[in-house]
């Protein structure tokens, strides 16, 4: 028999005195949490904001969720808008808008929609663009950038603007970047790259533009 988690549901207000003897928090409405949260699961539907550190196994969010302090989360599923300051996440799945104000460290990031981030450090990063995304620095073993085929926006609006992308195996399309640095780099359609560094191999689509290509020696 599976034991159910002890659960509390909040519907509105500023919360500063959440009891510590339960495992799951449900938010249904507009709620701001002003204290550190350590739980098994958070399920938020509506508008939620967390103003102190958050440590949780699972975060499921539909609507708008803002985490203003450091967070440590095993798995995030977000449909809507998720805004984070900085944190460590094992697995992040986002559809909608994902905003990272400072730095995100993760094992895997899968996103459909728009990403605005200062710095993302992950093993695997997959983004299906539905609008204009901006990332300062993206470091990942595997990077795959493509356009989402479903959205109604014109193709020109679907692009990633990035200062620096570093990794091992990089597959890019609809990407404008100052620096792309990888072992194996595939520059696909509608890319504009200023400097491409590679160690093993690269390919460039006919309608992509790369200003300069520099081969690095294997370290």
Helices and strands as residue ranges (DSSP letters): E 7-15, E 24-33, E 37-50, E 54-129, E 132-147, G 155-157, E 159-172, E 175-187, E 192-204, E 209-215
